[in-house]
Amino acid sequence: MDEGVTHYKNIEHNIGMSRKTVNKYLNEIAEEIKPFNVELIRKQSVGIYFAGDTAKIRSSLQGGELKANNESPQEIKLAILSLLLTTNEHITIQKLSDRYYVSRTTLEGYLKQIKSLIEKQGAKLQSDEKGIFIKASENIRRKLMTQLLGFYWGDSLKVKHNTDLKMVINVPDELKSIFDQVIFKDVVTTLNQFQKASSIKLNDYQFQSLAVHLVIAIQRIKNKEIIKADSELSSHPLSKNTILLSNLLEENFGFAIPVAEQAYINIHILAAESDQKAHSSPKKDKENSKNGELSQFLKSNLTHYDEVLVNNLILHLVPALHRFELGLSIKNPYKDSIKGNFPYAYNQAVDLSIEIEKRFSVSINDDEIAYIALHIESFLERREEKRVKTVIVCSTGLGTARLLEQRIKKYFSDELEVNRVVSVSELMAAPITEDLIISTVDLDIRQKNVVVVPPFLDVQSKGKIQTALDKLNKFQEKATEFMKLVEPDLIIVDNQKINRDQAIKKVCKRLCDKHYALSGIAEAAIEREKVASTEMDFVAMPHAPIKYVKAPRIAIYLNSHGIDWDKGKVNIVFFMAMNESIKGSIDQIYNYFNAILEDKKMLKSLCRLTSKQEIIRLLGSEEFE
């Protein structure tokens, strides 16, 4: 419609499909548009075009009566996973290709990513002459269904508290094909009744997770697909609240809830009860011997801490440990952002999680590790005050001064703190204790950092303020501390086909050859990556446990073709080999490292370099664009 007349070659090129497949889709389109009195014309030497008024077709597409295939790759992958999880039948690749309007090559790439995702939960994507299917236990299948819904949690799935304090879930269109909407509505009603009759107050995540599991259970019971609970689930006695909820479900749906299904409901109820108990009486919990043991454990395994960090981690870990024991975990929608923005805190959280797994015999995924990293990052920011003390000087009136203050706070609230807003005479009347002066008047004050800006703070002025802040934060010093750990012999530029473990082993061999690390460092780093991947876009940041590091160094591995990592390919590996000897400069190192990771343009330039000197020169630049 947008191009007017097009040709087979154009369509084939744009959607990556054969002439035969394109013809099939055009036949379907021709049938769909007949009610609109529009004809699809295909004329040799002329092209393909619509004959008739297409305005109604456009209106129907916008209104949802006709569906345009504008799904993103992520949406298509989720839809495929949904289909595979909710059917017991085999599905052919050709059927999926036709359904989602993607080529076989593209689809096979999506299936590879789906396979990697579900294998982390213990499921397998298998194929035979009939097609592809997911092989997984009922417990794992339900976890995947909850995880699938969690992908939409931040953007599409909305949990609302209405005026009667009942929970209402609005399921996005993408998920309506997965769940029977009548069952979903009745399950939500039952859960609201349950909350009113019981002592449990489910939080949003608990409500969502339990609702999904109940919808799956009800659909299976209706289809007479009876399941068996494994021995571990059956070993937990049913809570009174589980029995209450089961009775409500039986009353509302008109059939018995099998014992095995009650066992699955029970793990959710036990976890919710544990959470509520942990947060209802923190003072009592603190006195509890188990929490005292946890406190001692944290203090023994954290390099640095304060009482606030220990107490916050206890409040987080008490219910979390119970969830781990039951095989439940919370999806963290900010996991990737936490990895990218707080690599040092995340690295510390990985180290702590490894010790938690050893001590308490549980398994912790990277969603949970990211939550722990947030607590550690809060401690780090409490320990070191990063904001620059600032005074604003304005001579054009209080209104203009306040506007300037608001704009400065809007753009630089994380980096500076405005102590006061004064006139020139007020500034000169008392000692200046601030580190930075932002003024609308040209001032010359010796041994003080002055930035002159117009009252309305234009783009150039924001740049001047940022430059002053970078200097005050000793940005170059941070660069120096970082670059001290980088040397030419530890930079590897390679274009061979290689995977994660091979790349880590190659880097670690170089560290050992230079006598910077001990034997076993590669295996330890690989194990850490299995616990929590450091992959972020096309960059990975594996860390070595400090006991294997003789002298701190940062090794760099570049591969323009890409290294097979966990979720995809990475082109740059920063291998962080740190130990206690750089404790005093660790903040400067990671602050500079953060600046590197945030500069995607610079990182892409780094991928193209082959000269070690040019790599060092680019990494050591004080100014990132």
N, C-alpha and C positions, 0 to 999 in steps of 0.2 A: 504493500500500500504506500509506503514512504517513497520507494524508488520509482513507482509507476510501471516501468517495464524492466524486467530482469531476465536472466538467462540461466540455463541449467548449470553452466560452469561457475557462475557467481554463487548460486545456492550451494553447490557441492563444496566449493572452497570455504564458504562461511560456516557450514555446519559439519564439514568433514565426513560426508557420507557419499555413498555410491549413487550413480544415476538411477539404479533400480530402486533404492530406498527412497530417494527424493521423489520419484514418480509415485510411489505408494503413498507418501505423505500428501502429495498434491491431490491425489484422488480423494483422500479423506477430507482435505480442505474444501474441495469442490462440493462434496456432499453437505458439509457443515454450513456453507454459505447459501445454499439453495433457498431457505426460507426468507432470505434478505433480498431476493430478486437480483442477485449479483452472480455473474458467471465467471469462472476461471478460464481464461483463454490461453491455449498453448499453440503458438503458430511458428512453424519452421521459418527461419531467417528473419523473424520479427521479434519473438520472445514470449515471455510469460507475463500476463497482466490480468487485472480485474476489469470486467465490463459491467458498468452499472454504478449506482450511487453507493459508495462504501461508508458513508457517514454512520449508518446504523450499525455496521460491523464494528467500527471504532468505538461507538458508544457501548456496545455489548461487551467488548473486550475490557473497557474501563470499568464497567459495572459488574464484571465477573460472570456474565452469562456464557461467554466464550472464554476459554482459558488460553492465554498466551504462554508459550514456553519460555519464561524469563527467569527460571529458577537458577540460583547460583550453584556452583559446584558443591559447596557445603550442603545446600538444601537437597540436592540430588543424592548425595552420599547418605544423608540422614533418612531420606525417603526409601532408598534401597535397603538400608539397615532395618528400617521399620518393617518393610515387606518381608524380609528374610526372618525376622524375629517372630512375626505373627502368622506364619504359615508353616505347616508341616510338610509341604510339598516341595519338590525340586523346581527351580526356576532356571530357564535357559538364558544364556548371555544375550542371545538375539531378542528374546522377549523383553529383557530389561532395556536393551538398546532402543527398541521400538517404542517402549513406554515412556522413556525419558528423553528421547530425541538426541542421543549422543552416539558417537561412533564406537565401534567395538574396542578400538585402541584406547580411547578416553575412558570407556567403562572399565576396562581391565586395570587401568591406573587407579580408578576409584576403588575397585574391589581389593586391590593390593593394600590400600590405606585402611579399608574396613577390616581386612584380615589382621593387620597390625594392631588395630584398636581392640578388637575382641579377644585377641590372644592374650592381652594383658589381664583379662578377666578370667582366663582359663577356657575360653570357647575356641572352636576351630571352624574356619570356612573351608568346606570340602566340596569336591565335585566328582561326578561320575557321568556315565553316558546319558543320564536323565537330566542333568543340570547341576546347579550349585545349591548348597544348603548349609545352614549353621548347625554344627554338632555341639550341644552343650546340655548340661544338667538343668533341671527346672530352676534351681537356686541361681545359677549363673545367668540363665536366660532372663530371670526377673531383675537381676542386678543391671544387666545391659538395658532392659526396658526403662528402668529408673534413670540410668545414665543418659539414655537417649532423650528422655523428657527433660533432663537437666540441661541439655545443650540449648534448650529454648528458654530456660528459667530466667535468665537475665533480660531477655528482650521480648519474648512472646507470651510466656505463661504468666498469667496475672492471678495472684491470690489476694482477694479483697475481703476486708472485714466490713460487713454492712452494718446498718444502724442497730440490728439486733445482736451484734457481736457474733454473727455466724460467718463461717468461711465460705467464700464463693470462688470457684476456679473457672476462669475463662480459658478454654483450650484453643490454641491457634489453629487456623485452617489446615496447616501442614500435618497436624496430629489427629485430625478428626477421622482420618481413614484408619488409624490404629485402634481407637477406642470407640466402643458403642456409646453414643452420647446419652441414651436413656439410662444405661447402666451407670455411666459416670455421674450423672445428675443424682441418681438414687444413692450411690455410694457417698457422695458429698453430703447429702441430707442425713444419711446414717451417721457419718462422722461428726456432724454438728450435734446430733442427738446424743452421741456418745460423750462428747466433750461436756455437754450440759449435765449428763447423769454421772460422770466419773470425776475423779479428782485430778485427772491429767489435763494440762493445757498444752496442746501440741503447737510447736512453732511452725512457721511457714514451710520449712524444709520437711519436717516430720509429717505434716499434713499432706503435702504433695507426694512424698515417697509412699506413705501408707495408702493414699488414694489410688495411686498407680497399681500397687500390688493387689489391692482389693478388686479393682476393675478386671485385672488379668485373671484373678481367682474366680470371680463370678462368671466371666465369659467361659472359662474352662469347665466349671461345674455345669453350666447350662448346656455345654456341648458334650457333657458326660465324659470328659477327659479327666479321669481321676489320677492324681499323682501320689507319690510316696515321699514322705519327709525322710531325710537321712538321719542316722542315729544321733549325730551331734545336735541337730535341731530338736529331736524328740527328747533329748536328755534334760532340757530346761522345763521345769514344771510350769504349767499354764498360770499366768497371772490372773488375779480376780478381774482386772480390767480387760484382759483378753477374752475371758468368758463372757463378760458383759457385752463387749463389742460383737462377739460371735452370735449371742442371743439376739441382738438388735438386727444383725444382718439376716438371720433366719426369719425373724418376724417381718422384715421389710421385703425380702425377696421370695419368701414362701417355700424355701427348701433348706435342708440341713447343710451345715458347713462341716465338711469332713475333718477328721482329727488332723490329718496331714496339713490341710490348709490352715487350721488353727495354730499349728506349730510355726508356720511362716508369719502369721499375724503376730504371734507371741514375741518374735525377735524385735519387731518394731516397737511393741509396747514396752518391753524390757528396756530398750535403749532410751525411750522417752521418759520412763520412770527414773532411770539413772541420771539423765540430764537434769530433770526437775529436782531430784534430791541434791545433786551437786550444787545447783545454783540457789536453792532455797535457804540453806543455812551455811554459808561459807565459814563462819567463825567456828561452828561445830566441826565442820570437815577439817579445818586447820588443826584441830586438836586430835583428830583421828590418827591412829597409829600408821595407817596405810599412807595417809597424806604426809605424815611426818617422814616416812620412808621415802616418799616421792620427792619431798623437799630436799632431803639429804642427797638423793640421787642426782637431782638437777644441779645442786651446788658443786658436786664432785665432777660433773661432766660439762659444765659451762665454763668457758675460758674466762669470761667476765660477766658479772650479773649484779643486780641490786635486788632488794626485797620485793620491789614492785614486779620485776620480771619473773621472779620465782613464784610469787603468789598468782600472777596472771597465767603462767604456764600450768600451775596446779589446777586452777579453775577450768582451764581448757582441756587438760589431759585426763582428769578424773572421768568425765563422761566419754571422752574420746577412747580411752583404753577399753572401756566397756563396749563401745561400738566395734573396736578392732577385734575383740574376743568373739563378738557375734557375727563378724564378717561384714559389717556395715561401714560405709564411709560417706562423707559429705563432699559433693562436688564443689570445687572452688572456682567460680567464674573468673577470678582475677589471677589465676595461677601464673599464666604467661607474663602478665604485667609485673607481678612480684619478682619472678625470675629475672626479668630484664632490668627492672629499676633498682632492685636491692640484691645484687649478686653476692655480696659479702654476707649479708644476713641469711640468704638462702643457703649458702655454703655451710654456715654455722648450724642451720637447722637440719641439713642433711647429716652432718656429723652427730648431732644430738639424736636424730631419729634412728641412726644405726645402733647407737647405744641403747635406746629404748627398746628396739626390736630384740636385742640380745638379752636385756634384763627381764623383760616382761613377756617374751615369746609371742610377739604379735607381729603382724605385717602392716607397714605404713606406706600408703601411696603418696605420690607427689602433690595431690590436692591437699592432703593433711599437712605435709611438710611445708607447703606455702603458708598455711595458717600459722604454724609455729614461727616461720620466718617473719611474719608481721609483728609478733610479740618481740622478737629479737631486734628488729629494726626500730621499734618504738624505744627500746632500751638504749640503742646506739644514739638515737637523736636526743634522748634525755641526757645522756652522758656528755655529749658535746653540743653546746649551743652554737648553731651555725648562722643565725641571722645577724646581719650587720646593723649596729645601732646607728640610726639616721636622724638628722634634723632637717626640716624643710623650711627654707627662708623665702618669703614672698612679700613683695611691697605693693601689690596691686589690690589689696583688700582681702578681708576674711573669706568672702564667698569664693573667690578665685583660689585662695590658698587651700580651702577645704576640697574643692574640685580636684586640684593637683594631688592632694593627699589621697583621695579616693582612687585616682587613677594609678598612682604609684603602688598602693596596696593591692589593687586589682592585678597588676602585672608582676609584682615582686614580693608578694606576701610571704613566700617561702624562703626568701633570701635576705630580706631586710626588715627591721622593726622601726617604725616611726615613733621616736620618743616624744617629739614636740613639733609644733608648727609656730614659727615666730617671725617677727619683722627684723630688719637689719639691726636696728637699735637694740632690740631685745637680745639678739644673738651676741652683740658686743658687750652687753651689760653683765654677763656672767661667764665663767669658764665653760669652754665647749668640751663636753665629755664624749660626744658621739664620734664614731669613726668616719662617717660620711656626711657631707653637707650637700643637699640638693637645693639649688637656689635659682630664682628667676632673675636675680641681680648678679652682675659680674663681680665676684668677690675674689680677693687675693689674700688668703690666710695661710701663713707659713706653717708647714708641717701638718696640714690638714688636706684631706681629699675633697675637692669641690667640683661638683658637676653643675654646669649652668644649663638650664632648660627653659623653654617657653612655658607659660602657664597651662597650655592645653596638651602638653606632652606628646609631641609627634614621634614618628617612627625613628628618626635619627636620634632624638633625645633618649628614647628607650635603649638604643644601642650604646649610647655613651654611659648610661647608668649601668648597663650590664657589664661593660668593659671595666668600669670602676669596681664593681662587685667582684669580678673575677680576679682582679689584682689584689683586692683586700683579702680574698680567700686563698691567696698564694697559689693561684692556679698553676703557675709555672713550676712552683716547688712540687706540686702534686705530679706534674709531668715528669720532673726530674726523678722523683722517687719511683715512679712507674718504670721509666726508661732505664734506670739503674739495673733492673732485673731482666732487661731484654738485651741479647747480644747476637751478633751475626750467626755464630755457630749453632744457635738454638732456633734458627728460622729455617723451616723446610718448605720448599716450593716443589710441588709434585703434581703430576697430571695422571697418575696411574689410577685404575679402578680399584677402589679400596673401601673397606667398611670401617665402622666405628672402632672395633677392637684392634684392628690392624693399625689404624692411625694412632691410637693411644700407645700401642706397643712401640711403634716407630719413634714417637716423640720421647717416650720414657727411656728407650735405649740410648738416645742421644744424651739425655740427662745423666744416665748412669755412666756413659763413656766419659763424660766431662767431670765425673765424681761429684755431681751435685745431688745425686739421689742414690738410694739403696735398692738392691734387688728386691723385687716384689711390689714395687710401686705401680707398675702397669696393671697387675692383677687387682690391686686394691682400688685403683681409680676406675677400672671397668666395673667392679662390684658396686661402687658408689653410683655410677651411671645407671646401673640396673635398678637401684633403689629409687633414684630420682634423676631423670634426664636433665641435663643443662642445655639442651638444644633450644635455641631461640631463632626462629626464621632460618637464616642461612649461616648462623654462628653457633658454636658450641663452646662451653667454658668448663671442661672437666677440672676437678680439683684433686689433689693428692693428699691423703692423710699426712699430717705433719711428722709422724714418726718415721716416714720414709724419706724425708727431705733433709739433706745435709747442709745445703746452701740454697736459700730462696732464689727462684728464677721463674721467669715467664717464657715458656716455649711457644712458638707459633708455627702452625701447620697450615699451608694454603694449598687448595686444590680447586682449580677453576672448573673442572668437570663435576665436582661434587662428591662428598663422602657419604655413603649410606649410613645414616644414623638411626634414630628410633622411629620418628614419624615421617622422615623424608631425607633430603640431602642437605648437607652443610658444606660451605666452601671455606670457612675459616674456623680454626680451632685455636683458642687461647688456653694453653695448659698451665694452670695456676699451681705452682709448687711453692708453698709458703711454710714458714715455721715461726717459732717464737722470736727469732732474732730481729724480725722487722715489726715487732708489736707496736713500737712507737710511731711508725709511719704507715700503718695499715690503712688508716682512714684516708690519707692523701692518695695512696695507691688506688683504692677502690673508688674514690670520688673521680679520679681521672679516668679510670676504667669505665665508669658509668657514662662519662662524656663521650668516650669512644663508641660504646654500644648504642648510644642514642643517635649518633651521626650515621644514618644509613647511607648517605651519599659517600662519605669517606670510606665506609666499609666496602661498598661496591667498587670504589677505586682501588682499594687494597687487594681485592680479588684479582685484579688485572695485572698487578705488579709481579715482576720476576726477579728484580734486583734487590738484594738484601739491604743495600744502602738506601735505596728509595723507600723500601718498607719502613726502615727505622726512621727515615726523615719524615715520612707521612705520619707515623704514629707519634712522633715526638713534637709535632707542630702544636704550638700553643693555642692556635685559633682553629676551631672547627666551624665549618659552614653549616 
